[in-house]
Amino acid sequence: MRRALNCGDYIETQYYTPWSGLKGGRIRTEDICAICYGEDEIVSADVIRKEKDTKGRNPLPICRFCFDNNTEVPVTGGRVNMMEKSVQQAAKKNKLHIDAVRRGRKKARK
């Protein structure tokens, strides 16, 4: 099945693997942004996991510009890390509770 690709489409994950040089003798490539293909200021996966909700999946590298513009973080199609997903959900719930307390909608926990 053929698909028309447009400028700005995400890179298909089966063709873009920056860590591919580590397995099977493939050529090691430089990290590029999975959204705009830029090579400047690539944000590490740890920073992406801390600040964005990846739903337990591994984020693809993106540049600082795309990261700061609140674009949706592209993630791998692999299996979900359930431990990481539950940690992210708990952090999101805690943040929502803190915001509700600050606005006066709920009482603070002791």
C-alpha positions in Angstrom: 0.0 0.0 0.0 1.4 3.4 -1.0 1.1 6.4 1.2 1.7 10.0 0.1 4.2 11.7 2.5 4.0 15.3 3.2 6.5 17.8 4.7 6.2 17.7 8.4 5.0 14.1 8.7 6.6 12.0 11.5 9.5 9.8 10.5 8.4 6.2 10.3 10.0 4.4 13.3 11.0 1.3 11.4 13.3 3.5 9.2 14.5 5.8 12.0 16.5 4.2 14.8 19.3 6.4 16.1 20.7 3.5 18.3 20.9 1.1 15.3 24.7 1.3 15.1 24.8 -0.8 18.3 23.1 -3.9 16.8 23.8 -6.0 13.8 26.7 -4.0 12.4 24.5 -1.3 11.0 25.8 2.2 10.4 25.7 4.5 13.4 23.7 7.7 12.6 23.6 11.1 14.4 20.4 11.9 16.4 18.0 14.1 14.5 14.6 15.6 15.5 11.8 13.2 14.6 9.5 16.1 13.8 11.6 18.7 11.9 14.7 16.7 11.1 16.9 19.4 12.8 20.2 18.4 14.3 20.5 21.3 16.8 19.9 21.0 20.6 18.4 17.5 20.8 16.6 17.0 24.1 17.5 13.8 26.0 14.9 11.1 26.5 15.2 11.6 30.3 14.2 15.2 30.1 11.3 14.4 27.8 10.0 11.7 30.2 10.2 14.1 33.1 8.3 17.0 31.5 6.0 15.3 29.0 3.5 12.4 29.3 4.8 9.6 27.1 2.3 7.0 28.5 5.1 4.6 29.3 6.6 4.5 25.8 10.1 5.5 24.7 10.2 8.9 23.2 12.0 9.6 19.9 14.6 12.4 20.0 13.3 15.9 19.3 15.0 19.3 19.2 14.5 22.0 21.8 12.4 24.2 19.5 9.8 21.4 18.9 9.9 20.5 22.5 9.2 24.0 23.7 6.4 24.5 21.2 4.3 21.9 23.0 4.1 19.6 20.0 3.1 16.0 20.7 6.1 13.9 21.5 6.6 11.1 19.0 7.2 7.8 20.7 8.2 4.3 19.6 5.6 1.7 18.7 7.2 -0.7 21.1 5.7 -2.2 24.3 4.5 0.0 27.1 6.6 0.2 30.3 3.9 -0.2 32.9 6.0 1.0 35.8 6.9 4.3 34.0 3.3 4.7 32.9 2.0 4.4 36.5 4.6 6.8 37.8 3.6 9.4 35.1 -0.1 9.0 35.9 0.6 9.4 39.7 2.6 12.6 39.0 -0.2 13.9 36.8 -2.8 13.2 39.4 -0.7 14.9 42.1 -0.2 18.0 39.9 -4.0 18.2 39.3 -4.6 18.0 43.0 -2.1 20.7 43.8 -3.7 23.0 41.2 -7.2 22.3 42.7 -5.9 23.1 46.2 -4.3 26.3 45.0 -7.6 27.4 43.4 -9.6 26.5 46.6 -11.6 23.7 45.1 -10.2 21.0 47.4 -8.7 20.9 50.9 -5.0 20.1 51.2 -4.0 16.7 52.4 -2.3 16.3 55.7 
